[in-house]
């Protein structure tokens, strides 16, 4: 799926700073982004990326968080429960989406097919839409996707923070999530996220 002409037009506008932080929808992948699962047969056994717990806690306190993984829904729930053991933390997650939210055919659902995270699916979802504190729509101006795959963000490339895939190296250099933390805080001070990412994409 390629970006729509209207998406590209809006992203082409001049990036402007906001005088105050703006509400932001932060969509976060799990496997390869926040954690590494050595075995798909044991979804609750994983290594967390350095600072994953504090990073996720910060995002929950500061932004509006959706978890979106290509794993099966029960595995998403298990991974999230391990990352966020406190029920009150998990309750702050706007939505936790799994493989059932990609619009895959029954055959593709059971195969290792390429999945695309079309943010329009999120923006049109009633539960996600209701999470905006001012009742305004979520859109390319106020949404960011954190994932280890740029291809998954193909339909909205200027809303993506693409980070190196995590393979379980607990001594990774540089440590990625603190850099993402700082970049998110910069994005929150933009009038339109897509215009900023187009000109100053995240780099490690």
N, C-alpha and C positions, 0 to 999 in steps of 0.2 A: 504493500500500500504506500503510495507516494503522497507527499503533503499536498493539500488542496491549494488552489490558487489564492483563495481568501486567506488561508493560513500564512502562506509565503508573503502576501502583501502586508499583512499586519506585522509580521516579524521584520519586515524591511524598514519599518519606521525608525526614527531616531530614538536611541535608548535614553531615557530620562530618569533622573533620580527622584525618589519620593521623599517628601519632607518627614514622613513618619513611616514606621514599619507597616506593611500591608498584610492582611491575612493571606496565608499561603497553604496550598494543598501539596503535601509532600508524599509522593508515591514511592515506596521502597520495595525492592526485590529482596529475596532471602538468600537462596543458595548461590554462592559465587560473589555475593555482595556483602551481606552481613555475616555469613557463615559458610562453612565447607562441610558437606556430607560425604565422608569416605565411601559409604555404602548406601545406595538407594533402598536397599532392603531394610535398613535400620534408620528410618527418618528422624528418630529422636536422638541419634548419636551423631554429634557434629562438633566441630571446632569453631568457636566464635572468632571473628576477625578482631584484632586489637581495638579496644574501645567500643565494641559493638553495643554492649549493654548501656554504657553511659551515653553514647550517641543516640540510641533509640529513645532513651528516657528524656534526653534533651529535646528531641524532635516532638515527642508527645506533649511536653510542657509548653513548647513554644509555637508549634505549628499544628496543622490538622493532617493527621497521618493515615494513609491507606497502605496496607501491605498487599502487594500483588506479585504472586509467584506462579510459575508454570507447573508447580508441583500439584498433586491431587489435594483436594480440599482438606481431607483428614490429616495429611502430612503437613499442610500449612498450619493447621490448628496445633499440631504437636510441636512443630518447630517454634511457633509463636509462644506457646505455653512455656517452653524451655528458655526462650530469650527473655520473656516477661513473666516470671513466676508469680508476681502479685496480681490477683484478679482486678484490683482497682487500676493497675496500669493497662491491662488488656482491655478494660472497659473504655479506655480513652481512644482506642483505635477506631477510627471512623468505619472502616470496613476491612475485612481480610479476605481477599479474593485469591482463588486458586485456578486450576486448569479448566474448571467448568465455566469460567468467565471469558474465554477467548472466542467463543462461537465456533468451536471445532466440530467437525463431523465425528460421528462415533468411531470411525476408523482412525482418524488423526488423533483423537483423544487418547487412544491406546498406543500410539506410535510416538517416537521421538521426533516429532515434526517441528519445524520452525514456528514459533508463536510470536505474534505481534501485539504489543500493548498499545492499542488505540485509545488515547486518552479521551476521545469523544464518548466512549462507552462509560467511562467514569463520570464525565460531566453530565450525562443524561440519566444517570442512576438516581432515583429519588432519595435514597439514604445518604449518598455522598453529597448530592445537591443541598440537602437540608443542613449540612454541617457548616455552611458558610455563616459566620457570626452576624453578618449584616443582611443575610437573605439574598445576597447577590449571586450571580452564576459563577461557578468555577470555569475557567477557560485558559487559553494559552498565556494570558497575562499574569496568572497567579498560581500556576501549577508547575511542579518540577518532578521528573521521574529519575530516580537513582537506580542504576542498573549496570551490570558488567557487560552488557551487550548493546552496542549502538544500533544493531539491526532491529532489535525489538522496539526501538523508538522511531522507526523509519517514517511513520506518518506524522510525527511531531518532533523533528530532530532538534529544534531550538528550545525544547523543554526538557532536554535530557542532560543529566550529569552522568557521563559514562566513566566508570572507574575500572582499574585493572581487576581481572577475575581473581578471587581469593581461593587458593588451593591448600590452605591450612598452615601457611607460614606465619607462625605467631611472632616472628622477628622481622616482619616485612619492613622494608625501607624504600621510600619514606612511609610513615604510617598514614594511611589514606583517609580514614574517617575524620581525624581532626581537620584535615584540609577541606573536606566536604562541609564540615560544621561551619567553618569560616565563610565558605562560598555561599552557603544557604543564607547566612546572615546578610551577606551582600545582596543576594537576590531579593530578600524581604524589603529592601530599601529601593526597589526599582518600580517604576510605574507599570512596566510590562516586562515580565521575565523573558519572553521569547526574543525581544529586541536586544536584551543584554547578552543572552547566551549566544546569539548569532554573532555578535562582535567580540565577545570575550568568553569563549567556552571554557569549561573546567579543564585544567591541566594538572597532572601530578608532577 
